[in-house]
Amino acid sequence: TFVLMAAKPARLLARDDKMRSMVEAMEKEMDVFKELGLRLSDLAEVRFMAIAPEQVPKGQFMRPTEAFMIRAVKPFDFSKLGERNMPGAEKMAVNGKTYFRVTADPSAPGRGGGYFMPDDRSIVVARTEEALMAIMSAVEGALPSGFVKEFARVADSDAALAFNVDPIRNEMESTVNRGGTGPQTGMMLGFAPLWREAETVVAGAKLHDKLKVNAYAICKTAEGATEVKDTVIAARVLASNMLPMIRAQANRPEPGEPQELAKVKTMLVKELESLLAQVKPTVEGNTVSLALETSQGTSAIMASVYMPAIAAAREAARRTQSTNNMRQIALAMHNYVDTYKAFPASSVLGPDGKTPHSWRVAILPFIEQQALYDQYKFDEPWDSEHNKKLIAIMPEIYRSPLDNGPAGNTSYFVLTGEHTIFPSQPTKPGKGIGFAKITDGTSNTILVVEAKRDIPWTKPEDIPFDKDQPLPKMGGLTRAATPTAFADGSVRLISNDVDENVLKALITHAGGEVVQIPPIDQPNRARRVNDVPQP
């Protein structure tokens, strides 16, 4: 093992109520905690190990094996975690010990390895069977022998790291020798004492009122320790010289950047300034020591950094689900075309030829909702006594997880009008727009949009569009970009700040425009190709 990281979540969270509330918010967004009924506060210790092969052919890249150990505070059935991460593992036995092995598949890099439960509250997972066997053979709870003495310096920390430099030293030397006189080689040589003189680096963090970090580099000789100390001081000077640039970047918000994230960046720059001022390494014998302490409380820093990240992760996960919903809707539309040779109108006439119904009802058989389709009475209006009862059992794919409006309201709409795929007038099945009439190209023509509107899913009402009028209101559920389905079945993110003319060109199906869909971080740079002056 050349890298060991360990953390004690339960001990940390037992001390800090603010941290616990933040972690609970994070757990709600992580599938593994939902599936297993497990919480971070249930974990006594988590370890990660990177295990280097004993022999690495000269000049070849060292590919480490990853291994994890998770130990709960009290008995817990970790077999579900093993099955989740390594499905199909077969039960094996060696020397009276049971483990589960995944046969390596050469066509799927990274597969293989297995897991075992050494007791009723722990699990060990390794990416190769050889690594798993080595861990099984070790004494339970034993640290890698090369780290025992050094790791003892930080063993009482809430989180700790140990790093054995030796396995990568030869690789670093080979990289330098191959690099010649290029700038990358010069940079590596500038920090060479860190990997030429240091043998082991350990660091521990205690998360009490403030974050306190103690780090140690154990070197080959006392002279080497002095070289490492001088290199760390030089690195501090370089980092300090870069602070004005870092500060300027932090004060320059990115397009669509949330305001709270800008505040976090400013706070982190100040914290970086404080920590750099404390970089004053000392040497005792062959050991270099460094102690740092944050200026603010741990909870404040963690909350400032992670709460916006949690909110962003929550939005990203829900946006992904919305994207999947739209893909299913687009696929259903295509299957409808296969059957009726045209897309459904926004309002589809029933068998009586006069009662309009939403396209969302018309495609129910194509989203595996035939039973619901059969319950709908097409000779009655959408809001008849019978049909109103069906609003409450709206299929999940008609609702974005980002939408917190009343139950039964849809989040997905088509644009209706003379120049869109969906005519405004109610039409019989098979009388709508087919692929042949989408002359702008299916990949450049919007099919379905996400929007914040209080409209029941069965109501034959969507978003009217007139290319000579201002754009109707769309989106409203996400900050920067909105998932949008196109007539080719794809779903792409469209910036909420996209140029209005570009969006109009994407909505029309036969306007003659060839459109470049803008990157979400540069929404106003894109334009219709035929607006570009020709030479």
C-alpha positions in Angstrom: 0.0 0.0 0.0 1.4 3.4 -0.9 -1.6 5.6 -0.2 -3.8 5.2 2.9 -6.7 7.6 3.7 -8.9 7.1 6.7 -11.8 9.1 8.3 -14.0 8.6 11.3 -17.4 10.1 10.3 -19.4 9.1 13.4 -16.9 10.7 15.8 -16.9 13.9 13.9 -20.7 14.2 13.5 -21.3 13.4 17.1 -19.5 16.6 18.0 -21.0 19.1 15.5 -24.7 19.7 15.1 -24.2 22.1 12.2 -22.1 19.6 10.4 -24.7 16.9 11.0 -27.5 18.9 9.4 -25.3 19.6 6.4 -24.5 15.9 6.0 -28.1 14.9 6.3 -28.9 17.2 3.4 -26.1 15.5 1.4 -27.3 12.0 2.2 -30.8 12.7 0.8 -29.2 13.2 -2.6 -27.0 10.1 -2.6 -28.7 6.9 -3.9 -26.4 4.6 -1.9 -27.6 5.9 1.4 -31.3 5.7 0.3 -30.9 2.2 -0.9 -29.0 0.8 2.1 -30.7 2.7 4.9 -27.2 3.8 5.9 -26.0 7.2 7.2 -22.6 8.7 7.5 -23.2 8.9 11.3 -23.4 5.1 11.3 -19.8 4.7 10.1 -17.1 4.3 12.6 -14.3 4.4 10.0 -13.8 4.5 6.3 -10.4 3.7 4.7 -9.2 4.0 1.1 -6.0 2.2 0.0 -4.0 2.5 -3.2 -2.0 -0.7 -3.6 1.0 -0.7 -5.9 2.2 -3.8 -7.7 5.3 -5.2 -6.2 7.2 -5.2 -9.5 6.8 -2.5 -12.1 8.7 -2.9 -15.4 11.1 0.0 -15.9 9.5 2.8 -18.0 6.0 1.5 -17.5 3.2 3.4 -15.8 2.4 2.1 -12.3 -1.3 1.2 -12.2 -2.4 1.0 -8.6 -5.3 -1.2 -7.3 -7.9 0.5 -5.2 -9.3 -1.0 -2.0 -11.8 0.2 0.5 -12.8 -0.7 4.0 -16.0 0.5 5.7 -16.7 -0.2 9.4 -20.0 0.6 11.0 -20.6 1.6 14.6 -22.9 -1.4 15.2 -23.7 -4.6 13.2 -24.8 -3.9 9.7 -25.5 -6.2 6.7 -23.0 -4.8 4.1 -23.8 -7.6 1.6 -26.2 -5.3 -0.1 -23.4 -2.8 -0.7 -21.2 -5.5 -2.2 -24.0 -6.7 -4.5 -24.7 -3.1 -5.5 -21.2 -2.4 -6.5 -20.2 -5.8 -7.8 -23.3 -7.5 -9.2 -22.9 -11.1 -10.2 -20.0 -11.8 -7.8 -19.7 -15.5 -7.0 -19.2 -16.9 -3.5 -15.8 -18.4 -2.9 -13.9 -19.8 0.1 -10.2 -19.9 1.0 -8.6 -21.1 4.3 -12.0 -21.2 5.9 -12.8 -17.5 4.9 -15.7 -16.6 2.6 -15.4 -13.9 -0.1 -17.1 -12.8 -3.3 -15.2 -12.7 -6.5 -15.9 -10.9 -9.8 -14.2 -12.5 -12.7 -12.1 -9.9 -14.5 -13.3 -9.1 -18.0 -10.5 -8.0 -20.4 -13.0 -6.0 -22.4 -14.2 -4.0 -19.4 -11.2 -2.3 -17.7 -11.5 -1.9 -14.0 -13.7 -4.9 -13.5 -12.6 -7.8 -11.3 -11.7 -8.1 -7.7 -14.3 -8.7 -5.0 -15.3 -8.2 -1.4 -15.6 -9.9 1.9 -17.1 -9.2 5.3 -14.4 -9.8 8.0 -17.0 -9.4 10.8 -20.7 -8.4 11.3 -20.0 -4.6 10.9 -17.3 -4.3 8.2 -16.8 -4.8 4.5 -13.6 -4.7 2.4 -13.7 -4.2 -1.3 -10.7 -4.5 -3.7 -10.5 -4.1 -7.4 -8.3 -7.2 -8.0 -8.5 -10.6 -6.4 -4.7 -10.5 -5.6 -5.2 -7.4 -3.5 -8.3 -8.9 -1.8 -6.3 -12.0 -0.9 -3.5 -9.9 0.6 -5.9 -8.0 2.8 -7.7 -11.2 3.9 -4.4 -12.6 4.9 -3.5 -9.6 7.1 -4.3 -9.3 10.8 -7.7 -7.7 11.2 -7.4 -4.0 11.5 -3.6 -4.0 10.8 -2.1 -1.0 9.1 0.4 -1.5 6.2 3.7 -2.2 7.9 5.5 0.7 6.3 3.1 3.2 7.8 2.7 1.9 11.4 5.3 4.2 13.0 4.6 7.2 10.9 0.8 6.9 11.0 0.8 6.8 14.8 1.5 10.6 14.7 -1.9 11.2 13.2 -3.9 8.1 14.3 -6.1 10.1 16.7 -7.2 12.5 13.9 -10.8 12.7 12.5 -9.3 12.3 9.0 -5.8 11.2 8.1 -3.5 10.5 5.1 -0.4 8.5 4.7 1.6 8.5 1.5 4.6 6.3 0.6 6.7 8.1 -2.0 9.0 5.2 -2.9 6.7 3.4 -5.5 6.4 6.5 -7.6 10.0 7.9 -7.3 11.4 5.9 -10.2 8.4 6.9 -12.3 9.0 10.6 -11.5 12.7 10.2 -12.5 11.7 8.5 -15.8 9.3 11.3 -16.6 12.0 14.0 -15.9 14.5 12.1 -18.1 12.0 11.8 -21.0 10.9 15.4 -20.7 14.2 17.0 -21.8 14.3 20.7 -21.2 10.6 21.6 -21.5 8.7 23.7 -19.0 7.0 20.7 -17.4 10.4 19.2 -16.6 11.6 22.4 -15.1 8.5 22.6 -12.9 9.0 19.0 -11.7 12.7 19.6 -11.0 11.8 22.7 -9.0 9.9 20.4 -6.6 12.3 17.5 -6.9 13.3 17.3 -3.2 9.6 16.5 -2.3 9.9 13.2 -4.2 13.6 12.6 -4.1 14.2 13.1 -0.4 10.9 12.4 1.3 10.1 8.7 2.0 6.7 9.0 3.8 4.2 11.8 4.2 1.5 11.7 6.8 -1.1 14.3 7.7 -4.0 14.4 10.1 -7.0 16.8 10.5 -8.9 17.4 13.7 -12.3 19.0 13.1 -13.2 20.7 16.3 -14.2 24.3 16.6 -11.6 25.1 13.9 -9.9 22.8 11.4 -6.4 21.9 12.6 -4.0 20.1 10.3 -0.6 18.6 11.2 1.6 17.2 8.5 4.9 15.4 8.6 7.4 14.4 5.9 9.8 11.7 7.0 13.0 12.0 4.8 16.0 9.8 4.1 18.4 12.1 5.9 18.5 15.3 8.0 20.0 17.1 5.0 17.2 15.9 2.8 14.7 17.2 5.4 16.2 20.7 5.1 15.8 20.5 1.3 12.2 19.6 1.7 11.6 22.4 4.2 13.2 24.9 1.8 11.1 23.6 -1.1 7.8 24.0 0.9 8.8 27.6 1.7 9.5 28.3 -2.0 6.1 26.8 -2.9 4.5 29.1 -0.4 6.2 32.1 -2.0 5.0 31.0 -5.5 1.4 30.5 -4.2 1.5 33.9 -2.5 2.6 35.6 -5.7 -0.4 34.1 -7.5 -2.9 35.3 -4.9 -3.8 38.6 -6.8 -4.7 36.5 -9.9 -6.7 34.0 -7.8 -8.5 36.9 -6.0 -9.3 38.6 -9.3 -10.8 35.3 -10.7 -12.8 34.8 -7.6 -14.3 38.3 -7.9 -15.2 37.8 -11.5 -18.4 35.7 -11.6 -19.0 33.2 -14.4 -22.1 33.5 -16.6 -25.1 32.2 -14.7 -23.1 31.7 -11.5 -25.3 31.7 -8.4 -24.7 34.7 -6.0 -24.0 32.4 -3.1 -21.2 30.6 -5.0 -19.5 33.9 -5.6 -19.5 34.6 -1.9 -18.0 31.2 -1.2 -15.2 31.8 -3.6 -14.4 35.1 -1.9 -14.4 33.4 1.5 -12.1 30.6 0.3 -9.6 33.1 -1.1 -9.4 34.8 2.3 -9.0 31.4 4.0 -6.2 30.5 1.5 -4.4 33.8 2.4 -4.6 32.9 6.1 -3.3 29.4 5.6 -0.4 30.5 3.4 0.7 32.9 6.1 1.0 29.9 8.5 3.2 27.8 6.2 6.3 27.8 8.4 7.8 24.3 8.4 10.2 23.1 11.0 12.9 20.4 10.9 13.8 17.9 13.7 16.2 15.3 12.6 15.0 13.8 9.4 11.4 14.9 9.9 9.7 18.1 8.5 6.6 19.3 10.4 3.9 21.7 9.5 0.9 22.9 11.5 -2.1 24.8 10.0 -5.3 26.1 11.5 -8.3 27.7 9.7 -9.4 31.2 10.8 -13.1 30.2 10.7 -15.0 27.4 12.3 -15.0 24.1 10.5 -18.8 24.1 10.2 -18.8 27.5 8.6 -16.2 26.5 6.0 -17.8 23.1 5.3 -21.3 24.6 5.0 -20.0 27.4 2.8 -18.2 25.0 0.5 -20.6 22.1 0.4 -24.1 23.5 0.8 -24.0 25.3 -2.6 -22.4 22.1 -4.0 -25.2 20.0 -2.5 -27.8 22.4 -4.0 -26.0 22.2 -7.3 -25.9 18.4 -7.1 -29.6 18.3 -6.3 -30.5 20.5 -9.2 -28.2 18.5 -11.6 -29.7 15.2 -10.5 -33.2 16.4 -10.9 -32.3 18.0 -14.3 -30.9 14.6 -15.3 -34.2 13.0 -14.4 -36.1 15.7 -16.3 -33.9 15.0 -19.3 -34.7 11.2 -19.1 -38.4 12.1 -18.9 -38.1 14.1 -22.1 -36.2 11.4 -23.9 -39.1 9.0 -23.1 -41.6 11.5 -24.3 -39.6 12.1 -27.5 -39.4 8.3 -28.1 -43.1 8.0 -27.6 -43.7 10.8 -30.1 -41.6 8.9 -32.7 -43.5 5.7 -32.0 -46.7 7.6 -32.5 -45.4 8.8 -35.9 -44.6 5.2 -36.8 -48.2 4.3 -36.2 -50.0 7.4 -37.6 -47.4 8.7 -40.0 -47.4 12.2 -38.3 -46.8 13.8 -34.9 -49.9 14.3 -32.8 -51.4 17.7 -32.9 -51.2 19.6 -29.6 -55.0 19.0 -29.4 -56.1 15.6 -30.9 -59.7 15.2 -31.9 -61.5 12.2 -30.4 -63.5 9.6 -32.3 -66.5 12.0 -32.3 -64.4 14.4 -34.5 -65.1 17.4 -32.2 -63.8 16.8 -28.6 -60.1 17.8 -28.3 -57.7 16.0 -26.0 -54.1 16.7 -25.1 -51.2 15.1 -27.0 -50.1 13.8 -23.6 -53.2 11.7 -23.5 -52.8 10.6 -27.1 -49.3 9.1 -26.5 -50.2 7.2 -23.4 -50.1 3.8 -25.1 -46.5 4.6 -26.2 -45.2 5.3 -22.7 -46.5 1.9 -21.4 -49.7 3.5 -20.0 -52.3 1.6 -22.1 -54.5 0.9 -19.0 -54.7 4.7 -18.2 -55.4 5.4 -21.8 -58.3 2.9 -21.8 -59.8 4.7 -18.7 -60.0 8.0 -20.5 -63.3 8.8 -22.1 -62.6 10.5 -25.5 -66.2 11.4 -26.0 -66.1 13.7 -23.0 -64.1 16.9 -22.3 -60.8 16.6 -20.4 -62.5 18.2 -17.3 -65.6 16.1 -17.3 -66.5 14.4 -14.0 -64.9 11.2 -15.1 -61.8 12.5 -16.8 -61.0 14.9 -14.0 -60.4 11.9 -11.7 -57.5 10.9 -13.9 -55.6 14.1 -13.3 -54.4 12.8 -10.0 -52.8 9.7 -11.5 -50.5 11.5 -13.9 -47.6 9.4 -15.2 -44.4 10.4 -13.5 -42.6 11.2 -16.8 -45.0 14.2 -17.3 -43.6 15.9 -14.2 -40.1 17.4 -13.7 -38.6 16.7 -10.3 -37.7 20.4 -10.3 -41.4 21.4 -10.4 -43.0 22.0 -7.0 -46.3 23.1 -8.3 -49.7 21.5 -7.6 -50.0 17.7 -8.1 -51.4 16.7 -11.5 -49.8 19.7 -13.3 -47.4 18.8 -16.1 -43.9 20.3 -16.7 -43.7 19.5 -20.4 -45.3 21.4 -23.3 -45.2 21.7 -27.1 -45.1 25.0 -28.9 -48.2 25.5 -31.0 -48.7 27.7 -34.1 -48.5 28.0 -37.8 -44.8 27.6 -38.0 -44.2 24.9 -35.4 -44.5 21.1 -35.5 -47.8 21.4 -33.7 -50.7 23.3 -35.3 -53.0 25.4 -33.1 -56.2 23.8 -34.4 -57.4 20.5 -33.1 -56.6 17.7 -35.6 -57.5 14.1 -36.1 -54.8 11.4 -35.6 -52.5 11.1 -38.7 -53.3 14.6 -40.0 -50.5 16.5 -38.2 -46.9 17.3 -39.3 -44.7 14.4 -40.5 -41.0 14.2 -40.7 -41.0 15.2 -44.4 -42.4 18.6 -43.5 -39.6 19.4 -41.0 -37.3 20.9 -43.6 -35.1 22.7 -41.1 -33.9 19.3 -40.0 -35.1 17.3 -37.0 -31.9 18.0 -35.0 -32.6 21.8 -35.3 -36.3 21.8 -34.5 -37.7 21.8 -30.9 -40.2 19.2 -30.1 -40.9 19.5 -26.4 -39.9 22.1 -23.8 -39.8 22.2 -20.0 -41.8 25.1 -18.5 -43.3 26.3 -15.2 -47.0 26.6 -15.9 -50.0 25.6 -13.9 -51.7 23.3 -16.4 -53.1 19.9 -15.7 -51.5 17.2 -17.8 -54.8 16.2 -19.5 -55.8 19.7 -20.5 -55.3 20.4 -24.2 -53.4 23.5 -23.6 -49.7 24.2 -24.4 -47.6 27.3 -25.3 -48.7 29.4 -28.3 -46.0 30.7 -30.6 -46.0 33.5 -33.2 -42.6 34.1 -34.9 -43.5 37.8 -35.3 -44.3 38.3 -31.6 -42.0 38.2 -28.5 -41.1 34.8 -27.3 -43.6 33.1 -24.9 -42.3 32.3 -21.4 -40.6 28.9 -21.2 -38.3 27.3 -18.7 -38.3 28.7 -15.2 -37.4 25.5 -13.3 -33.6 25.7 -13.6 -31.1 28.6 -13.2 -28.8 28.4 -16.1 -30.1 26.0 -18.7 -33.3 24.1 -19.6 -33.6 20.6 -21.0 -35.2 20.7 -24.4 -36.2 17.8 -26.6 -35.7 18.0 -30.4 -37.5 16.3 -33.2 -34.7 13.8 -33.8 -35.3 12.4 -30.3 -32.3 14.1 -28.7 -32.4 16.2 -25.5 -30.0 19.1 -25.1 -29.6 21.9 -22.6 -30.5 25.4 -23.9 -29.2 28.4 -22.0 -31.9 30.5 -20.3 -30.1 33.5 -21.7 -30.1 32.3 -25.3 -30.6 34.9 -28.1 -34.3 35.2 -28.9 -33.7 35.0 -32.7 -31.8 31.7 -32.3 -34.6 30.2 -30.1 -37.2 31.3 -32.6 -35.3 29.6 -35.4 -35.1 26.4 -33.4 -38.9 26.5 -32.8 -39.9 26.8 -36.4 -39.9 23.6 -38.5 -39.6 25.1 -42.0 -38.1 28.6 -41.6 -35.1 27.9 -43.8 -32.6 28.6 -41.0 -29.6 26.5 -40.3 -29.0 27.0 -36.6 -25.9 26.5 -34.5 -27.1 25.5 -31.0 -25.2 27.7 -28.5 -23.0 26.4 -25.7 -24.7 27.1 -22.4 -21.8 29.2 -21.1 -21.8 31.4 -24.3 -25.5 31.7 -25.0 -25.3 34.9 -27.1 -22.4 34.0 -29.3 -24.4 31.7 -31.4 -26.6 32.9 -34.3 -28.3 31.5 -37.4 -25.7 30.5 -40.0 -27.5 32.5 -42.7 -27.1 35.6 -40.6 -23.3 35.4 -41.0 -22.0 37.7 -43.7 -20.9 35.7 -46.7 -17.6 36.5 -48.5 
